[in-house]
Protein backbone atom coordinates (compact mmCIF):
# COMPACT_ATOMS: atom_id res chain seq x y z
CA UNK A 1 0.00 0.00 0.00
CA UNK A 2 1.47 3.37 -1.04
CA UNK A 3 1.96 6.42 1.10
CA UNK A 4 -1.25 8.48 1.42
CA UNK A 5 -1.39 11.74 -0.51
CA UNK A 6 -0.86 14.80 1.74
CA UNK A 7 -3.84 17.02 2.38
CA UNK A 8 -1.95 19.98 3.85
CA UNK A 9 1.29 21.54 2.68
CA UNK A 10 3.65 24.10 4.21
CA UNK A 11 5.62 26.17 1.68
CA UNK A 12 7.99 28.54 3.48
CA UNK A 13 11.17 30.50 2.76
CA UNK A 14 12.45 33.62 1.04
CA UNK A 15 12.71 32.24 -2.52
CA UNK A 16 9.41 33.73 -3.65
CA UNK A 17 10.05 32.96 -7.32
CA UNK A 18 10.52 29.19 -6.96
CA UNK A 19 7.77 29.03 -4.36
CA UNK A 20 5.26 30.73 -6.71
CA UNK A 21 6.36 28.51 -9.59
CA UNK A 22 5.97 25.37 -7.47
CA UNK A 23 2.50 26.48 -6.41
CA UNK A 24 1.53 27.05 -10.05
CA UNK A 25 2.79 23.57 -10.97
CA UNK A 26 0.82 22.17 -8.04
CA UNK A 27 -2.37 23.82 -9.29
CA UNK A 28 -1.76 22.56 -12.81
CA UNK A 29 -1.60 18.96 -11.61
CA UNK A 30 -5.01 19.23 -9.94
CA UNK A 31 -6.89 19.44 -13.25
CA UNK A 32 -8.08 21.75 -16.03
CA UNK A 33 -7.33 25.45 -15.21
CA UNK A 34 -10.96 26.62 -15.37
CA UNK A 35 -12.12 23.89 -12.99
CA UNK A 36 -9.20 24.38 -10.61
CA UNK A 37 -9.74 28.17 -10.49
CA UNK A 38 -13.40 27.59 -9.72
CA UNK A 39 -12.40 25.44 -6.75
CA UNK A 40 -9.53 27.57 -5.44
CA UNK A 41 -9.87 29.88 -2.43
CA UNK A 42 -7.23 32.41 -1.35
CA UNK A 43 -7.21 33.54 2.28
CA UNK A 44 -5.22 36.13 4.23
CA UNK A 45 -3.72 34.31 7.20
CA UNK A 46 -3.42 37.49 9.26
CA UNK A 47 -7.20 37.99 9.19
CA UNK A 48 -8.78 34.58 8.78
CA UNK A 49 -10.53 32.98 11.75
CA UNK A 50 -10.32 29.26 12.34
CA UNK A 51 -14.03 29.00 11.61
CA UNK A 52 -13.60 30.67 8.22
CA UNK A 53 -10.65 28.41 7.44
CA UNK A 54 -12.61 25.30 8.32
CA UNK A 55 -15.56 26.47 6.25
CA UNK A 56 -13.32 26.89 3.19
CA UNK A 57 -11.55 23.56 3.71
CA UNK A 58 -14.65 21.51 4.49
CA UNK A 59 -16.55 22.71 1.42
CA UNK A 60 -17.25 20.04 -1.21
CA UNK A 61 -15.52 20.58 -4.59
CA UNK A 62 -17.80 21.83 -7.37
CA UNK A 63 -17.69 19.61 -10.48
CA UNK A 64 -14.16 18.52 -9.56
CA UNK A 65 -12.33 15.97 -7.43
CA UNK A 66 -10.27 18.41 -5.38
CA UNK A 67 -10.64 21.74 -3.65
CA UNK A 68 -7.57 23.99 -3.21
CA UNK A 69 -7.26 26.43 -0.31
CA UNK A 70 -4.20 28.74 -0.24
CA UNK A 71 -3.52 30.66 2.97
CA UNK A 72 -0.70 33.22 3.17
CA UNK A 73 0.96 34.40 6.37
CA UNK A 74 -1.01 32.34 8.88
CA UNK A 75 1.88 30.43 10.44
CA UNK A 76 4.09 33.52 10.77
CA UNK A 77 1.13 35.20 12.48
CA UNK A 78 1.06 32.27 14.90
CA UNK A 79 4.81 32.49 15.61
CA UNK A 80 6.10 34.52 18.57
CA UNK A 81 8.07 37.61 17.67
CA UNK A 82 11.56 38.04 19.06
CA UNK A 83 11.38 38.76 22.78
CA UNK A 84 7.61 38.20 22.87
CA UNK A 85 5.27 35.30 23.52
CA UNK A 86 2.06 34.27 21.81
CA UNK A 87 -1.13 35.66 23.29
CA UNK A 88 -3.66 33.29 24.79
CA UNK A 89 -5.92 33.62 21.74
CA UNK A 90 -2.99 32.79 19.43
CA UNK A 91 -2.16 29.73 21.56
CA UNK A 92 -5.77 28.58 21.37
CA UNK A 93 -5.84 29.14 17.59
CA UNK A 94 -2.58 27.20 17.14
CA UNK A 95 -3.75 24.31 19.30
CA UNK A 96 -7.08 24.08 17.46
CA UNK A 97 -5.33 24.26 14.06
CA UNK A 98 -2.97 21.47 15.10
CA UNK A 99 -5.96 19.31 16.01
CA UNK A 100 -7.85 20.17 12.82
CA UNK A 101 -5.23 19.68 10.10
CA UNK A 102 -5.00 15.86 10.36
CA UNK A 103 -8.79 15.70 9.89
CA UNK A 104 -8.95 17.61 6.60
CA UNK A 105 -11.29 16.05 4.03
CA UNK A 106 -9.45 13.89 1.46
CA UNK A 107 -10.90 16.13 -1.28
CA UNK A 108 -9.10 19.23 0.09
CA UNK A 109 -5.58 20.43 -0.54
CA UNK A 110 -4.60 23.16 1.92
CA UNK A 111 -1.37 25.07 1.17
CA UNK A 112 0.03 27.28 3.93
CA UNK A 113 2.37 29.79 2.26
CA UNK A 114 4.99 31.81 4.16
CA UNK A 115 7.39 34.37 2.67
CA UNK A 116 10.00 33.77 5.39
CA UNK A 117 11.53 30.60 6.79
CA UNK A 118 9.68 29.31 9.84
CA UNK A 119 11.55 28.15 12.94
CA UNK A 120 12.15 24.40 12.94
CA UNK A 121 10.27 24.04 16.23
CA UNK A 122 7.04 25.58 14.89
CA UNK A 123 4.25 23.16 15.91
CA UNK A 124 2.69 23.05 12.42
CA UNK A 125 6.05 22.29 10.80
CA UNK A 126 6.58 19.48 13.27
CA UNK A 127 3.06 18.18 12.65
CA UNK A 128 3.53 18.27 8.86
CA UNK A 129 6.74 16.24 9.18
CA UNK A 130 5.27 13.69 11.59
CA UNK A 131 1.90 12.97 9.99
CA UNK A 132 1.48 11.17 6.67
CA UNK A 133 -1.07 13.80 5.65
CA UNK A 134 1.44 16.67 5.87
CA UNK A 135 4.19 17.94 3.57
CA UNK A 136 6.88 20.61 4.12
CA UNK A 137 9.07 22.36 1.57
CA UNK A 138 11.47 25.20 2.39
CA UNK A 139 12.39 27.59 -0.43
CA UNK A 140 15.80 29.23 -0.06
CA UNK A 141 17.40 31.23 -2.89
CA UNK A 142 20.69 29.87 -4.24
CA UNK A 143 23.83 31.18 -2.58
CA UNK A 144 26.20 33.39 -4.58
CA UNK A 145 28.47 30.49 -5.49
CA UNK A 146 25.46 28.39 -6.53
CA UNK A 147 23.87 31.06 -8.72
CA UNK A 148 25.82 30.41 -11.96
CA UNK A 149 24.84 26.74 -11.87
CA UNK A 150 21.22 27.75 -11.21
CA UNK A 151 21.43 29.90 -14.35
CA UNK A 152 22.88 27.01 -16.36
CA UNK A 153 20.04 24.73 -15.22
CA UNK A 154 17.43 27.40 -15.89
CA UNK A 155 18.72 27.98 -19.42
CA UNK A 156 18.51 24.22 -20.04
CA UNK A 157 14.94 24.22 -18.73
CA UNK A 158 14.09 26.82 -21.37
CA UNK A 159 15.71 24.66 -24.05
CA UNK A 160 19.03 26.45 -24.42
CA UNK A 161 22.68 26.34 -23.40
CA UNK A 162 24.98 28.95 -21.87
CA UNK A 163 28.73 29.29 -21.53
CA UNK A 164 29.85 29.13 -17.89
CA UNK A 165 31.57 32.52 -18.18
CA UNK A 166 28.34 34.02 -19.45
CA UNK A 167 26.45 32.45 -16.53
CA UNK A 168 28.89 34.05 -14.08
CA UNK A 169 28.55 37.38 -15.89
CA UNK A 170 24.76 37.23 -15.70
CA UNK A 171 24.89 36.29 -12.00
CA UNK A 172 27.18 39.24 -11.25
CA UNK A 173 24.96 41.66 -13.16
CA UNK A 174 21.59 40.72 -11.67
CA UNK A 175 22.51 38.89 -8.45
CA UNK A 176 19.90 36.60 -6.82
CA UNK A 177 16.76 38.24 -8.23
CA UNK A 178 15.53 34.94 -9.68
CA UNK A 179 12.45 36.36 -11.36
CA UNK A 180 14.48 38.99 -13.20
CA UNK A 181 17.16 36.41 -14.05
CA UNK A 182 14.53 34.13 -15.55
CA UNK A 183 13.16 36.96 -17.69
CA UNK A 184 16.62 37.74 -19.04
CA UNK A 185 17.36 34.05 -19.61
CA UNK A 186 14.21 33.64 -21.69
CA UNK A 187 15.19 36.70 -23.72
CA UNK A 188 18.70 35.31 -24.31
CA UNK A 189 17.42 31.86 -25.31
CA UNK A 190 15.04 33.50 -27.79
CA UNK A 191 17.86 35.69 -29.14
CA UNK A 192 20.13 32.71 -29.83
CA UNK A 193 17.17 30.62 -30.96
CA UNK A 194 18.72 27.82 -28.87
CA UNK A 195 21.02 27.12 -31.84
CA UNK A 196 24.24 27.85 -29.93
CA UNK A 197 25.32 28.47 -26.32
CA UNK A 198 24.65 31.95 -24.92
CA UNK A 199 27.94 33.88 -24.85
CA UNK A 200 29.29 36.79 -22.82
CA UNK A 201 28.81 38.95 -25.92
CA UNK A 202 25.11 38.02 -25.97
CA UNK A 203 24.77 39.03 -22.31
CA UNK A 204 26.51 42.36 -23.03
CA UNK A 205 24.21 42.99 -25.99
CA UNK A 206 20.87 42.07 -24.46
CA UNK A 207 21.07 42.49 -20.70
CA UNK A 208 20.84 46.17 -19.73
CA UNK A 209 22.16 45.55 -16.20
CA UNK A 210 25.67 44.41 -17.15
CA UNK A 211 27.35 47.75 -17.81
CA UNK A 212 25.25 49.37 -15.09
CA UNK A 213 26.57 46.73 -12.69
CA UNK A 214 30.14 47.69 -13.58
CA UNK A 215 29.28 51.35 -12.93
CA UNK A 216 27.96 50.23 -9.52
CA UNK A 217 31.36 48.63 -8.89
CA UNK A 218 33.16 51.82 -9.88
CA UNK A 219 31.01 53.98 -7.60
CA UNK A 220 31.54 51.46 -4.78
CA UNK A 221 35.29 51.86 -5.27
CA UNK A 222 34.92 55.65 -5.22
CA UNK A 223 32.95 55.38 -1.99
CA UNK A 224 35.79 53.36 -0.45
CA UNK A 225 38.26 55.98 -1.78
CA UNK A 226 39.87 53.17 -3.79
CA UNK A 227 41.07 55.25 -6.72
CA UNK A 228 43.07 52.42 -8.32
CA UNK A 229 40.09 50.06 -8.59
CA UNK A 230 37.83 52.88 -9.77
CA UNK A 231 40.31 53.83 -12.50
CA UNK A 232 40.77 50.21 -13.59
CA UNK A 233 37.01 49.78 -13.81
CA UNK A 234 36.68 52.98 -15.81
CA UNK A 235 39.25 51.82 -18.37
CA UNK A 236 37.66 48.39 -18.54
CA UNK A 237 34.44 50.07 -19.63
CA UNK A 238 36.26 52.27 -22.14
CA UNK A 239 38.17 49.28 -23.53
CA UNK A 240 34.85 47.45 -23.94
CA UNK A 241 33.72 50.21 -26.29
CA UNK A 242 31.67 52.42 -23.98
CA UNK A 243 31.57 56.04 -25.18
CA UNK A 244 33.04 58.50 -22.62
CA UNK A 245 29.93 60.69 -22.70
CA UNK A 246 27.73 57.65 -22.25
CA UNK A 247 29.81 56.64 -19.23
CA UNK A 248 29.58 60.13 -17.80
CA UNK A 249 25.82 60.04 -18.22
CA UNK A 250 25.67 56.72 -16.31
CA UNK A 251 27.84 58.12 -13.50
CA UNK A 252 25.70 61.26 -13.31
CA UNK A 253 22.55 59.13 -13.13
CA UNK A 254 24.09 56.96 -10.42
CA UNK A 255 24.92 59.92 -8.19
CA UNK A 256 21.55 61.57 -8.85
CA UNK A 257 19.88 58.37 -7.64
CA UNK A 258 22.22 58.20 -4.66
CA UNK A 259 21.15 61.72 -3.63
CA UNK A 260 17.47 60.74 -3.85
CA UNK A 261 18.02 57.47 -1.98
CA UNK A 262 20.06 59.24 0.71
CA UNK A 263 17.24 61.72 1.32
CA UNK A 264 14.55 59.03 1.50
CA UNK A 265 16.68 56.73 3.66
CA UNK A 266 17.36 59.61 6.07
CA UNK A 267 13.59 60.07 6.34
CA UNK A 268 13.28 56.42 7.39
CA UNK A 269 12.12 54.85 4.12
CA UNK A 270 12.93 51.18 3.54
CA UNK A 271 14.61 49.88 0.38
CA UNK A 272 11.26 48.57 -0.87
CA UNK A 273 9.53 51.91 -0.23
CA UNK A 274 12.32 53.75 -2.04
CA UNK A 275 12.01 51.40 -5.04
CA UNK A 276 8.31 52.20 -5.25
CA UNK A 277 8.83 55.95 -4.82
CA UNK A 278 11.56 56.17 -7.47
CA UNK A 279 9.96 53.54 -9.74
CA UNK A 280 13.13 51.43 -9.72
CA UNK A 281 13.60 47.68 -9.72
CA UNK A 282 14.20 46.30 -6.18
CA UNK A 283 17.62 44.86 -7.11
CA UNK A 284 19.44 48.09 -8.10
CA UNK A 285 17.58 49.91 -5.32
CA UNK A 286 18.99 47.55 -2.68
CA UNK A 287 22.49 48.19 -4.02
CA UNK A 288 21.93 51.95 -3.95
CA UNK A 289 20.52 51.63 -0.42
CA UNK A 290 23.78 50.06 0.74
CA UNK A 291 25.98 52.28 -1.40
CA UNK A 292 24.82 55.57 0.16
CA UNK A 293 26.51 54.58 3.43
CA UNK A 294 29.82 55.47 1.74
CA UNK A 295 28.82 59.12 1.34
CA UNK A 296 27.42 61.96 3.41
CA UNK A 297 24.67 64.11 1.90
CA UNK A 298 27.14 67.01 1.58
CA UNK A 299 29.65 64.82 -0.28
CA UNK A 300 26.98 63.64 -2.72
CA UNK A 301 25.92 67.21 -3.50
CA UNK A 302 29.56 68.27 -4.02
CA UNK A 303 30.17 65.26 -6.30
CA UNK A 304 27.08 66.08 -8.34
CA UNK A 305 28.24 69.69 -8.88
CA UNK A 306 31.66 68.35 -9.92
CA UNK A 307 29.97 66.05 -12.45
CA UNK A 308 28.02 68.95 -13.93
CA UNK A 309 31.21 71.02 -14.23
CA UNK A 310 32.94 68.09 -15.98
CA UNK A 311 30.05 67.74 -18.42
CA UNK A 312 30.27 71.46 -19.33
CA UNK A 313 34.07 71.31 -19.69
CA UNK A 314 33.85 68.39 -22.14
CA UNK A 315 31.04 69.89 -24.19
CA UNK A 316 32.79 73.26 -24.50
CA UNK A 317 36.01 71.58 -25.66
CA UNK A 318 38.06 72.61 -22.62
CA UNK A 319 39.23 69.03 -22.06
CA UNK A 320 39.22 65.68 -23.88
CA UNK A 321 36.45 63.31 -22.63
CA UNK A 322 38.73 60.43 -21.57
CA UNK A 323 41.14 62.77 -19.79
CA UNK A 324 38.18 64.41 -18.06
CA UNK A 325 36.93 61.04 -16.83
CA UNK A 326 40.37 60.10 -15.50
CA UNK A 327 40.62 63.39 -13.61
CA UNK A 328 37.04 63.02 -12.42
CA UNK A 329 37.64 59.55 -10.97
CA UNK A 330 40.90 60.65 -9.33
CA UNK A 331 39.22 63.69 -7.81
CA UNK A 332 36.18 61.78 -6.53
CA UNK A 333 38.35 59.08 -4.99
CA UNK A 334 40.18 61.77 -3.03
CA UNK A 335 36.98 63.50 -1.88
CA UNK A 336 36.54 63.58 1.91
RODO-2510 file (C-alpha; in nm, 4 decimals, decimal comma):
residues 336
     n   res          X          Y          Z
     1     x     0,0000     0,0000     0,0000
     2     x     0,1468     0,3370    -0,1042
     3     x     0,1964     0,6415     0,1102
     4     x    -0,1248     0,8478     0,1418
     5     x    -0,1390     1,1740    -0,0510
     6     x    -0,0858     1,4798     0,1739
     7     x    -0,3840     1,7015     0,2380
     8     x    -0,1952     1,9977     0,3847
     9     x     0,1292     2,1539     0,2678
    10     x     0,3650     2,4104     0,4209
    11     x     0,5617     2,6172     0,1680
    12     x     0,7987     2,8538     0,3485
    13     x     1,1169     3,0502     0,2759
    14     x     1,2453     3,3625     0,1038
    15     x     1,2711     3,2245    -0,2516
    16     x     0,9407     3,3728    -0,3648
    17     x     1,0053     3,2959    -0,7320
    18     x     1,0519     2,9192    -0,6965
    19     x     0,7770     2,9027    -0,4363
    20     x     0,5265     3,0726    -0,6707
    21     x     0,6358     2,8507    -0,9587
    22     x     0,5967     2,5370    -0,7468
    23     x     0,2496     2,6476    -0,6413
    24     x     0,1530     2,7055    -1,0052
    25     x     0,2786     2,3569    -1,0967
    26     x     0,0822     2,2168    -0,8043
    27     x    -0,2367     2,3822    -0,9288
    28     x    -0,1761     2,2563    -1,2811
    29     x    -0,1602     1,8964    -1,1612
    30     x    -0,5008     1,9231    -0,9941
    31     x    -0,6894     1,9440    -1,3246
    32     x    -0,8076     2,1754    -1,6028
    33     x    -0,7333     2,5445    -1,5208
    34     x    -1,0961     2,6615    -1,5367
    35     x    -1,2125     2,3894    -1,2988
    36     x    -0,9200     2,4381    -1,0612
    37     x    -0,9738     2,8171    -1,0494
    38     x    -1,3403     2,7585    -0,9724
    39     x    -1,2395     2,5439    -0,6751
    40     x    -0,9531     2,7574    -0,5439
    41     x    -0,9870     2,9876    -0,2434
    42     x    -0,7230     3,2408    -0,1353
    43     x    -0,7207     3,3536     0,2277
    44     x    -0,5222     3,6131     0,4226
    45     x    -0,3717     3,4306     0,7201
    46     x    -0,3423     3,7493     0,9258
    47     x    -0,7197     3,7994     0,9192
    48     x    -0,8777     3,4580     0,8777
    49     x    -1,0533     3,2982     1,1745
    50     x    -1,0319     2,9263     1,2344
    51     x    -1,4035     2,8997     1,1607
    52     x    -1,3598     3,0671     0,8217
    53     x    -1,0652     2,8414     0,7437
    54     x    -1,2607     2,5297     0,8317
    55     x    -1,5563     2,6467     0,6253
    56     x    -1,3320     2,6890     0,3193
    57     x    -1,1549     2,3556     0,3710
    58     x    -1,4654     2,1510     0,4493
    59     x    -1,6550     2,2706     0,1423
    60     x    -1,7250     2,0044    -0,1215
    61     x    -1,5519     2,0584    -0,4587
    62     x    -1,7800     2,1828    -0,7375
    63     x    -1,7687     1,9614    -1,0476
    64     x    -1,4163     1,8522    -0,9559
    65     x    -1,2328     1,5969    -0,7433
    66     x    -1,0267     1,8407    -0,5376
    67     x    -1,0641     2,1743    -0,3653
    68     x    -0,7567     2,3989    -0,3209
    69     x    -0,7256     2,6429    -0,0314
    70     x    -0,4201     2,8736    -0,0241
    71     x    -0,3519     3,0664     0,2972
    72     x    -0,0704     3,3222     0,3166
    73     x     0,0963     3,4405     0,6369
    74     x    -0,1008     3,2345     0,8881
    75     x     0,1883     3,0435     1,0443
    76     x     0,4089     3,3519     1,0773
    77     x     0,1130     3,5201     1,2477
    78     x     0,1061     3,2267     1,4898
    79     x     0,4809     3,2489     1,5608
    80     x     0,6100     3,4516     1,8568
    81     x     0,8068     3,7612     1,7670
    82     x     1,1562     3,8045     1,9062
    83     x     1,1384     3,8759     2,2775
    84     x     0,7607     3,8196     2,2873
    85     x     0,5267     3,5304     2,3515
    86     x     0,2059     3,4270     2,1810
    87     x    -0,1130     3,5658     2,3287
    88     x    -0,3664     3,3285     2,4787
    89     x    -0,5921     3,3620     2,1742
    90     x    -0,2985     3,2789     1,9429
    91     x    -0,2163     2,9735     2,1563
    92     x    -0,5768     2,8581     2,1373
    93     x    -0,5839     2,9136     1,7590
    94     x    -0,2584     2,7202     1,7138
    95     x    -0,3752     2,4306     1,9298
    96     x    -0,7082     2,4084     1,7457
    97     x    -0,5333     2,4264     1,4062
    98     x    -0,2969     2,1467     1,5101
    99     x    -0,5961     1,9307     1,6010
   100     x    -0,7850     2,0166     1,2822
   101     x    -0,5228     1,9678     1,0097
   102     x    -0,5000     1,5857     1,0356
   103     x    -0,8794     1,5699     0,9893
   104     x    -0,8949     1,7608     0,6598
   105     x    -1,1292     1,6054     0,4025
   106     x    -0,9455     1,3894     0,1462
   107     x    -1,0902     1,6132    -0,1280
   108     x    -0,9101     1,9232     0,0086
   109     x    -0,5577     2,0430    -0,0535
   110     x    -0,4597     2,3164     0,1916
   111     x    -0,1373     2,5067     0,1170
   112     x     0,0031     2,7282     0,3927
   113     x     0,2373     2,9790     0,2263
   114     x     0,4986     3,1810     0,4164
   115     x     0,7393     3,4374     0,2671
   116     x     1,0002     3,3768     0,5393
   117     x     1,1530     3,0597     0,6786
   118     x     0,9676     2,9311     0,9837
   119     x     1,1554     2,8152     1,2944
   120     x     1,2151     2,4397     1,2944
   121     x     1,0273     2,4041     1,6229
   122     x     0,7044     2,5583     1,4886
   123     x     0,4253     2,3155     1,5908
   124     x     0,2691     2,3051     1,2420
   125     x     0,6048     2,2295     1,0798
   126     x     0,6578     1,9476     1,3271
   127     x     0,3061     1,8185     1,2645
   128     x     0,3526     1,8267     0,8860
   129     x     0,6738     1,6241     0,9182
   130     x     0,5271     1,3692     1,1592
   131     x     0,1904     1,2971     0,9992
   132     x     0,1480     1,1175     0,6675
   133     x    -0,1065     1,3797     0,5653
   134     x     0,1437     1,6671     0,5870
   135     x     0,4191     1,7938     0,3572
   136     x     0,6878     2,0609     0,4123
   137     x     0,9074     2,2363     0,1570
   138     x     1,1470     2,5198     0,2386
   139     x     1,2391     2,7589    -0,0430
   140     x     1,5799     2,9234    -0,0057
   141     x     1,7399     3,1232    -0,2891
   142     x     2,0687     2,9869    -0,4242
   143     x     2,3829     3,1179    -0,2584
   144     x     2,6199     3,3394    -0,4577
   145     x     2,8475     3,0491    -0,5492
   146     x     2,5458     2,8389    -0,6534
   147     x     2,3867     3,1059    -0,8722
   148     x     2,5821     3,0409    -1,1963
   149     x     2,4843     2,6735    -1,1873
   150     x     2,1219     2,7753    -1,1208
   151     x     2,1425     2,9897    -1,4346
   152     x     2,2875     2,7007    -1,6361
   153     x     2,0036     2,4730    -1,5223
   154     x     1,7426     2,7397    -1,5893
   155     x     1,8724     2,7976    -1,9424
   156     x     1,8510     2,4224    -2,0037
   157     x     1,4943     2,4217    -1,8730
   158     x     1,4089     2,6821    -2,1370
   159     x     1,5707     2,4655    -2,4054
   160     x     1,9032     2,6449    -2,4416
   161     x     2,2678     2,6335    -2,3397
   162     x     2,4984     2,8949    -2,1873
   163     x     2,8727     2,9290    -2,1525
   164     x     2,9852     2,9129    -1,7892
   165     x     3,1570     3,2521    -1,8182
   166     x     2,8337     3,4024    -1,9454
   167     x     2,6450     3,2448    -1,6533
   168     x     2,8888     3,4050    -1,4083
   169     x     2,8548     3,7375    -1,5893
   170     x     2,4755     3,7235    -1,5701
   171     x     2,4887     3,6288    -1,2004
   172     x     2,7185     3,9237    -1,1251
   173     x     2,4957     4,1656    -1,3159
   174     x     2,1594     4,0723    -1,1666
   175     x     2,2506     3,8886    -0,8447
   176     x     1,9900     3,6604    -0,6820
   177     x     1,6764     3,8241    -0,8231
   178     x     1,5533     3,4944    -0,9679
   179     x     1,2448     3,6359    -1,1359
   180     x     1,4481     3,8989    -1,3204
   181     x     1,7156     3,6409    -1,4054
   182     x     1,4534     3,4126    -1,5553
   183     x     1,3156     3,6958    -1,7687
   184     x     1,6622     3,7741    -1,9037
   185     x     1,7357     3,4047    -1,9610
   186     x     1,4210     3,3641    -2,1687
   187     x     1,5187     3,6702    -2,3717
   188     x     1,8700     3,5313    -2,4309
   189     x     1,7416     3,1860    -2,5312
   190     x     1,5043     3,3500    -2,7792
   191     x     1,7857     3,5692    -2,9144
   192     x     2,0129     3,2714    -2,9832
   193     x     1,7165     3,0622    -3,0961
   194     x     1,8720     2,7823    -2,8871
   195     x     2,1017     2,7116    -3,1837
   196     x     2,4245     2,7848    -2,9933
   197     x     2,5318     2,8471    -2,6320
   198     x     2,4650     3,1953    -2,4924
   199     x     2,7938     3,3876    -2,4846
   200     x     2,9285     3,6789    -2,2822
   201     x     2,8807     3,8952    -2,5925
   202     x     2,5110     3,8023    -2,5973
   203     x     2,4774     3,9030    -2,2314
   204     x     2,6513     4,2357    -2,3035
   205     x     2,4211     4,2988    -2,5991
   206     x     2,0867     4,2066    -2,4461
   207     x     2,1072     4,2491    -2,0696
   208     x     2,0841     4,6168    -1,9727
   209     x     2,2156     4,5549    -1,6204
   210     x     2,5674     4,4407    -1,7153
   211     x     2,7349     4,7751    -1,7808
   212     x     2,5251     4,9372    -1,5087
   213     x     2,6572     4,6726    -1,2694
   214     x     3,0140     4,7694    -1,3575
   215     x     2,9278     5,1346    -1,2933
   216     x     2,7962     5,0231    -0,9524
   217     x     3,1357     4,8633    -0,8890
   218     x     3,3161     5,1816    -0,9879
   219     x     3,1013     5,3978    -0,7599
   220     x     3,1540     5,1462    -0,4779
   221     x     3,5293     5,1861    -0,5270
   222     x     3,4920     5,5650    -0,5218
   223     x     3,2947     5,5383    -0,1990
   224     x     3,5786     5,3363    -0,0455
   225     x     3,8258     5,5984    -0,1784
   226     x     3,9868     5,3169    -0,3789
   227     x     4,1069     5,5246    -0,6722
   228     x     4,3070     5,2424    -0,8322
   229     x     4,0092     5,0059    -0,8586
   230     x     3,7831     5,2879    -0,9772
   231     x     4,0313     5,3828    -1,2502
   232     x     4,0773     5,0212    -1,3588
   233     x     3,7008     4,9779    -1,3805
   234     x     3,6684     5,2981    -1,5815
   235     x     3,9245     5,1820    -1,8367
   236     x     3,7660     4,8390    -1,8539
   237     x     3,4442     5,0073    -1,9630
   238     x     3,6261     5,2267    -2,2143
   239     x     3,8170     4,9276    -2,3526
   240     x     3,4849     4,7447    -2,3941
   241     x     3,3719     5,0206    -2,6285
   242     x     3,1673     5,2422    -2,3979
   243     x     3,1571     5,6040    -2,5177
   244     x     3,3042     5,8497    -2,2625
   245     x     2,9935     6,0694    -2,2702
   246     x     2,7729     5,7651    -2,2247
   247     x     2,9808     5,6640    -1,9229
   248     x     2,9583     6,0132    -1,7797
   249     x     2,5815     6,0038    -1,8218
   250     x     2,5675     5,6716    -1,6307
   251     x     2,7845     5,8117    -1,3505
   252     x     2,5696     6,1264    -1,3306
   253     x     2,2546     5,9133    -1,3128
   254     x     2,4092     5,6963    -1,0422
   255     x     2,4921     5,9918    -0,8187
   256     x     2,1550     6,1566    -0,8852
   257     x     1,9878     5,8375    -0,7641
   258     x     2,2216     5,8202    -0,4655
   259     x     2,1155     6,1718    -0,3627
   260     x     1,7467     6,0743    -0,3853
   261     x     1,8015     5,7471    -0,1984
   262     x     2,0064     5,9242     0,0708
   263     x     1,7238     6,1724     0,1322
   264     x     1,4554     5,9025     0,1499
   265     x     1,6680     5,6727     0,3659
   266     x     1,7360     5,9609     0,6073
   267     x     1,3587     6,0075     0,6344
   268     x     1,3280     5,6415     0,7389
   269     x     1,2118     5,4847     0,4121
   270     x     1,2932     5,1183     0,3539
   271     x     1,4613     4,9875     0,0383
   272     x     1,1262     4,8567    -0,0875
   273     x     0,9526     5,1909    -0,0230
   274     x     1,2321     5,3745    -0,2037
   275     x     1,2013     5,1399    -0,5035
   276     x     0,8313     5,2200    -0,5246
   277     x     0,8834     5,5953    -0,4816
   278     x     1,1564     5,6172    -0,7470
   279     x     0,9962     5,3541    -0,9743
   280     x     1,3134     5,1434    -0,9717
   281     x     1,3596     4,7680    -0,9720
   282     x     1,4199     4,6300    -0,6178
   283     x     1,7622     4,4857    -0,7108
   284     x     1,9442     4,8091    -0,8096
   285     x     1,7580     4,9911    -0,5318
   286     x     1,8986     4,7549    -0,2684
   287     x     2,2492     4,8194    -0,4021
   288     x     2,1934     5,1954    -0,3948
   289     x     2,0518     5,1633    -0,0423
   290     x     2,3784     5,0060     0,0737
   291     x     2,5979     5,2279    -0,1402
   292     x     2,4824     5,5572     0,0156
   293     x     2,6505     5,4583     0,3428
   294     x     2,9825     5,5469     0,1738
   295     x     2,8821     5,9120     0,1336
   296     x     2,7423     6,1958     0,3406
   297     x     2,4669     6,4110     0,1898
   298     x     2,7141     6,7010     0,1584
   299     x     2,9651     6,4815    -0,0278
   300     x     2,6978     6,3639    -0,2717
   301     x     2,5922     6,7208    -0,3498
   302     x     2,9557     6,8267    -0,4021
   303     x     3,0175     6,5263    -0,6303
   304     x     2,7079     6,6084    -0,8340
   305     x     2,8237     6,9686    -0,8876
   306     x     3,1661     6,8352    -0,9920
   307     x     2,9974     6,6052    -1,2445
   308     x     2,8019     6,8947    -1,3927
   309     x     3,1207     7,1025    -1,4232
   310     x     3,2938     6,8093    -1,5976
   311     x     3,0048     6,7740    -1,8422
   312     x     3,0274     7,1455    -1,9329
   313     x     3,4073     7,1307    -1,9689
   314     x     3,3849     6,8388    -2,2137
   315     x     3,1039     6,9892    -2,4194
   316     x     3,2785     7,3259    -2,4502
   317     x     3,6007     7,1584    -2,5656
   318     x     3,8063     7,2609    -2,2618
   319     x     3,9226     6,9031    -2,2064
   320     x     3,9215     6,5682    -2,3878
   321     x     3,6453     6,3312    -2,2630
   322     x     3,8732     6,0432    -2,1574
   323     x     4,1144     6,2771    -1,9787
   324     x     3,8179     6,4410    -1,8056
   325     x     3,6932     6,1036    -1,6833
   326     x     4,0374     6,0103    -1,5501
   327     x     4,0621     6,3389    -1,3610
   328     x     3,7041     6,3016    -1,2418
   329     x     3,7644     5,9550    -1,0965
   330     x     4,0902     6,0645    -0,9330
   331     x     3,9224     6,3688    -0,7814
   332     x     3,6181     6,1780    -0,6534
   333     x     3,8353     5,9076    -0,4991
   334     x     4,0183     6,1769    -0,3033
   335     x     3,6976     6,3499    -0,1875
   336     x     3,6545     6,3578     0,1906
***
